[in-house]
Amino acid sequence: MIAEMKIVLLESLRISAEELEARVRPFIQDGHTFQSYPHSSAAEQVQRAADADAVIIGNMPLRRETLSQCKKLKMIDVAFTGLDHVDLDYAREHHITVCNAAGYSTSTVAELTLGNTIALMRHVAANEKNCRIGKGPVPVLGVELSGKTVGIVGFGAIGSYTAKLFHGFGCKILAYMPRARQTPDYVQSVFLEQLLQASDIVSLHCPLTPDTKNLIGETELSRMKPTAVLVNMARGGVVDTTALAKALRQSRIRGAVVDVFDQEPPLPEGHPLLDVPNILLTPHIAYASEQSMIRRADITFKNLRAWMDGKPQNVKV
């Protein structure tokens, strides 16, 4: 029999109370304690998780200062794919299991990647604004996807699904992947420099690691075509924000689509990307849909159950 455990959800999973209750009920029936909060500040994290055996978070930071005060903590259940917001070194040092919700947002991110790329290339935002104020179309013609070369940086589940969607629109697909992977026949694996030089659209889908920090900087942007578009649906730190802002101001690339930043939105006044031309910004929503939130809740609670049963899944630490 598993000993009674205290489980604390430190932020909303963005599902209904009924959906949450249905997933929590089996754990309560087994004698475990469950506490849920819509959001937790750093100070509240410490207060709420101090005596927890397992915590569930989404993309809120969980740093060493907090973890060091959670002496009973044995498991961090991350309802997210990326883990750069969690102090994994501390978890390793203290034998805390860390699991993620791999795969929950694959189609959701890929669809918005495609949709926002089309929106930028067809000047949807500017034309929508003109329509609302009684004007006609903007004077610049849009550009279609068909026939374009799309470079996918990071060919995991999201990158490969994104490639599939772009291929369906008649695009040629290049991919840069540090580790060899099996790819469909329509994907050509190339080095990053080749990808940047040849692509009309460069779409980022790699995790943020020490190796990918500022992967796209001034040098990499200078290798892109002046007619190319950069799309970042990965993590903000993969791109040097200052270098991207400079490249857009100088029209060294056609434009950019950005959903992720070096900090979580809302962005502060004066952020470098807020006042540059030819950019489409969304406040980190690529992963979020009605369907993906249900999928990630399912994966998160399955992770918790598997860990309790001694057969942890989606283990990252």
Buried (B, 14 or more C-beta within 10 A) or exposed (E): EEEEBBBBBBBBBBBEEEBBEEBBEEBEEEEBBBBBBEEBEEEEBBEBBBEBBBBBBBBBEBEEEBBEEBEEBBBBBBBBBBBBBBBBEBBEEEEBBBBBBBBBBBBBBBBBBBBBBBBBBBBBBBBEEBEEEEEEEEEEEBBEBEEBBBBBBBBBBBBBBBBBBBBEBEBBBBBBBEEEEEBEEEBBBBEBEBBBBBBBBBBBBBBBBEEBBBBBBBEBBEBBBEEBBBBBBBBBBBBBBBBBBBBBEEEBBBBBBBBBBBEBBEBEEEBBBEEBEBBBBBEBBBBBBEEBBBBBBBBBBBBBBBBBEEEBEBEBB
